[in-house]
Amino acid sequence: MLLTASAALLLSFALPQSQDRIFLRNGQVLAVDKVNTETYSEVTYRKGGSDGRKPANEVLSVSHSLNGRPLADYADAMELMESGDFRRAIGRFEEALQNKDLAGEARYAWTKQHGLWNMLLCSAALGDLNAIIATNDRLLAAVPNTFFYPQALVKKAEALQDKKDLKGAEGVFKQLQGDVGSKGLHEEWARKAELGLVLLDGSLAPADKQRRLEGIAEKNKASAEFADVASRARVEVGNAMVDAGQYQDAKVRFQAILDAGTTDSAILAGAYSGLGDCAFNLGVQAQSDPKKSSPLFEDAALNFLRVAATYPAEYRLAARAMCFAGMSMNYMGKRPDAMQMARKLKLNYPNSVWKQKLFTELQLAG
């Protein structure tokens, strides 16, 4: 079974093992003597006196041994990242990358791409869009053939989209599509780019966007290789229904996704966020009747809080969920709870547009 990008993100947060390990998408784990190279084409390794290789599309992630004194700063950064102290982790990764003992040793060359990728993940966890973009560019300049090449481009495109730079995001997704041919990337990246481009296309009417997304879901559902693309497309069909004001139909769609029993955190977070959106918008429509609107806002707040508390690694949804949970509480007349949510949002995502939106809604300074 193909594991998803969100699973890879969570696995990347895990502390590394005492020896090099290669985590495969089929669930197998290879313990090896040494991982030699990691590129977007393949991962090569040494085991038991023999050399081996795995195509990059079969590899979920790589974990390196942190034995050796020069890796102390890097090991500290990984521990900080695992504990959720992402700001300090970024600083410690930077210190590790500036360590001459690491930079001058071929056996530690892997720390450059892994350190920068982990810094990008930390910036993503903080919702720092500018840092995601800058670290992506730094990673691809420092290690052009990095194993993380396609993942990093997706992160950059999403960050540009969240910054409302739709042309920039479109350019990155088109670059990714082209790289499938020119760099030999796996077909999954072309399909993810196709989905990303449909979501960016502001010229599509809601009904047309729904049809395009349904088509992508149908095209990708037959193969386990592309199951996460199909699932993401189904969530986005529901979101398109919300945009079209079809809240009851969207609610049925999101509940069906949950009832299907997926364990993919990105899909679960998207579905619960969608249910929150449905309840919130129905609450706004019924706002003149508190007996009808209050239960809807309460349902919205519960769904949004589930996203923020259970799926924090889904950074694009977590900050937004905290914002709308706070707005729902405010509509219910629970301003103290809404203000507490605003403080948490500021603490966790100080640079997020969603922090500013909630502060504006509550008429708070800062």
N, C-alpha and C positions, 0 to 999 in steps of 0.2 A: 504493500500500500504506500502510495506517495505521501510523505509528510509535507506539511505546509510551511509557508514562509513564516507564519506566526510561531509555529513549533520550533523552527530554526532560531528565531529570535529568542525564545525562552531558553532554548538549549544553549545559546551563546552566553546567556547570563550565568550558566552553571559554572562552578569552579572547575578548572581543568584537573586531569588525573595526574598521577606521578609518572606516567609514561605517555608517549605520543599515542593518540587514538584517532581513528577515522570513523565517524558516524555516517552510516549509509542510509539512504532514503528507504531501503527495504526493512529497516529496523536493526540490521546487523551492526556490530561494533568490531572494528579491527584494531587490536593492540599490536603496535609495530615497534621495531627498534628505533626507527627515525623516519619522520616525514621529510622528504627531500625538497620537493617543490609543490607549490599550490598555485595554479593558474586557472583562468576561466575555461581552459580546455581539459586539464587533467590534474590529478593529484598523484605524485609518485612517492614511493616509500621503500625502505629497506627492512626486511624481516627474515631472521634466521639465515642470513648469508645470501639471500636472494633479493633481487629488485622486483618491485611490483608497481602497478599503476591502476588507477580507477578514473574513468571519464568523469569530468566535473559534475555532469548532470546526475550521476549516481551518488554523489557525496552531499550529505546534509551539512556537516560541519567537521572541523578538525580541532582537536584539543592537544596542545603541546605540554610536555613535561616542563615544570618550573623548577627543576633541580638546578642548582648553580647560583652562586652568590650574585653574579651580575643581574639576575632576574628578580632580585628582591623588590625593586620598585614596581616592576610589572605585576608581580604576585600581589603586592599591596593594592594595586589598582584593581585587580580582579576581585579581591575581597570587598573593596569598597563598592564596586559595581554590583556584586552579588547581594550586598546588604541594602542596596537602593540609594546609596549616597553618591548620586551620579555626578554632582558638581565636583566633589573632591576626587572622584575617580578620574575625571577628565584631566585634572591637574597632575595626578600621579602618572597617568599614561604619558602625558607630555614629558614629565621628568624622565621616564623610562626611555622615551625615544631620543632624548638628548644625551643619554648615557653613552659615553665613548666606548666603554667596554662592550656594549651591545652592538653599536654601529660598526665597530671594527672587527667583529667576529662573524664569519660566514655562517656558523651554526646557529646564530641568533638572528639571521636576516629575516626570519618569519615575523619577528616582533613588529617590524615596520607596518606591514599590511594588517596584521591582527590588532595592533595598538590603535591605528587610525580607524579601523572598522569599529572597534569597541568604543572609541570616542564618538563616532557617528551615532552608534546605538544609544549611548548615554545622552547625547544631545536630543535624539528622538524621544527618549523617555521623558526628557524635560520639556518637550514641545518647542525647542529652540530652533525655529525654521532656518534662520540665517546660519546658525552653526552647522545644521545638517548639510546645507548647500556648500558651505565653505570647506567642511571636512571631506565631503565627497570629492570636491575638486582637488583637494590636497592629496587624497588617497590615490586617485587616478593619475595624478601627475607623478607621484613618488613611485607607484608600482602599477604601470599601465596594464600589465597582464594579470592583475590580481584576481584571485579566486572570487572575490566579492564584487567583481565588475558589474554584472547585471543587477544584483541586489542593490548596489549603491546607486545605480541609475534610477531604479524605481523609487528609492527613497528621495532622491533629488527631485524627480518629477512630481511626486506627491507634495513635497515641501513647497515647490514653486506653485502648484495648484492651490495650496492652502494660503499662499501669499497673494493669490489672485493674479499671478503672472501666468495666465493661461497659454499665451504664445510660447513662453519659455518651457512650460511643462509639455506642451505639444511637441516642441523640438526635441526634447529629451526622449519622449516615447518613440518618436520617429527614428531617432538615432538608435534606440534599442532594437527596433524592428530591422533596421539595416544591418546591425551587428550580427543578427542571426545568420545572415548570409556571409558577410565579410569576415567575421571572426569565428564562425562555426558554433555560435551559441545554440543551446537546445531550443526546440520549437516552442516550449512552454513560455519563453520570454517574448516571442512574437505574439502569442495569444494574450499574455498579460498586457502587452503594449496596446493591442487592439481594444481590449476592454477599457484601458485608461483613456484612449483617444475618444471612444464613444462617450465616456463620462465627461470629457472636456468639451464636447461639441455643443455649444450654446445655440446653434442654428436648428437643432432638432426640437420639434414640438414634443410635449410630454408623451403623447401616444406613440409617436415615431421612436422616441428613445426607448420606451417600453418594448416595442417590437424588436428593436436592434439588440437590446439586452437579453430578451427571451431567446433570440437567435443564437447569441453567444453561449448562453447556458445550454441550449439544446446541442450545439456543435461540440461542446466539451464534455458533456456528461457521460459519454460512452467509454471514455478512457480514464483509468485510474491516474495516469500521468497528468491529466488536466482537470482533475476533480475539484481542486481548489479554485480554478478559474470559473468553473460552472457554478460552484457555490457562491462565490463572490458576485457573479452576475445575477443570481437569484435574489440576493440581498439588495442589489442595486435596482432590480425591478420594483421591489417594495418601496425603495426610496423614491423612485420616479413616480409611483402612485401617490406617495405623500406630497410630492411637489405638485401633482395635479389635483390635490384636494380630495383624493379617493381614500379617505382615512379608514373606513370600514373594510374595504377590499385589501388595503395594505396590511391592516391588522391580521386578516386571515392569512395573508402571504407570509408574514413574519412568524406567526404561530406555527404554520406548517413547517417552516425551516427548523424551528426548535423541536417540533414533534418528530422530525426525521431522525433525531438522535445523534447529530454530529458532535464530535469532540473538539473541533477546530475553534480555537479561542477567538480568532478574527471573525468567523461567521457567527458565533454565539453573541459576541459583543455587538456586531452589526444588527442582528435580529432583535436583541433586547433594546438597543438604541432606537430601532425603528418602532417597536411597540411604545416606547416612551414618546416618540414624536407623534404617533397617532393619538395617544391619550392627551398629550399636551394641546394639540391643535383642536381636538374635540372639546377640551375644557375651555379654550379661548372662545369657541363658538357658543358655548353654553354659559359664558361668564355672567350674563344677566340673571341667572338662576343659580345661586350658590349651592343649593341642594343637589343640583345636577353637576355643576362644575367641580366642586371640592373633591368628590370621589375620583373624578378623572385626573385632576392635578395630583392627587395622592398616588394614583396608579402610575402616572408619569414619573413622579419623583422616585418611586421604588424601582422602576425599570432603569432610570438613569443612574441611581446609586448602585445598582447591581453592576452596571458597566464599569463605573469608576472604581469600585471596591474589588471586583473579581477579575477584571481584565485590564490592569494598569499598563501592561506592555503594549496594548493597542492605543498608543498615545494619541492618534488622530481622533479617536472617539472619547477617550477618558476625560480630557479637559472639557470638551464640548458637553459631555454628560454631566459633569459637575456644574457647569454653567446653567443648564436647563433644569437640573435638580433644584438649584437655588432659586431660579425663576418660578418653578412650580410651587415651591414652599412660600414664596412671596405672594403669589396669587391666592394661596390658601389662607393668607393672613398670618403666616408664621414667619414674620420678619426676623426675629432672633436666630432661627434656624437657617434662614437664607443668608444672614450676615456671617454666620459661622462657616457656611459653605464657601462664601466669598473669601474668607481668610484662608481656608484650606487651599482654595484654587490659587490664590496669590502665592502661597508658600510652595506649592508643588509645580505650578506653571506660571512663574512671574512674567514671562514674555509672551504669554498666549493671548491671542485676540479674544478668546472666550473669557479670560479673566477680565479684560477690559469691558466686554459686553455685559457681564454680570454686575460689575461695579457701576456701569452707566445705568443699568436697570434699577439698581438699588440706590442710585445717587450718592455713591461713596467716592471719596477722593483717593487717588493712588492707583 
